[in-house]
Amino acid sequence: MKFGASRSQLYDAQKTARVRWDSTSETWNDETRVDFEEQIWAPLDQQVSNVLRAVDLLSVVFSQVRQDCEFNP
């Protein structure tokens, strides 16, 4: 399995979402925003970071499995 393209897309989406979220503070700066950030945004951003790390680990494992399973006479 190749994880590079999918990982890259997820990483790029996270980066874009972070920039857009940061820009909301210019027009949305009240208690509701703070609550949303604490309850929704921050946990979601952390989950995406965790998924990216998991994809990186899986990529290493699958590369090793592929290497171990190659036929080398």
Number of C-alpha atoms within 10 A of each C-alpha: 8 10 13 11 9 12 17 12 11 15 16 12 13 17 13 12 14 13 11 11 13 10 11 11 12 8 7 11 10 9 9 10 14 14 11 11 15 12 11 11 17 12 12 14 16 11 12 16 15 12 15 18 13 12 16 14 12 15 17 13 12 14 14 11 11 12 11 10 9 8 7 6 3
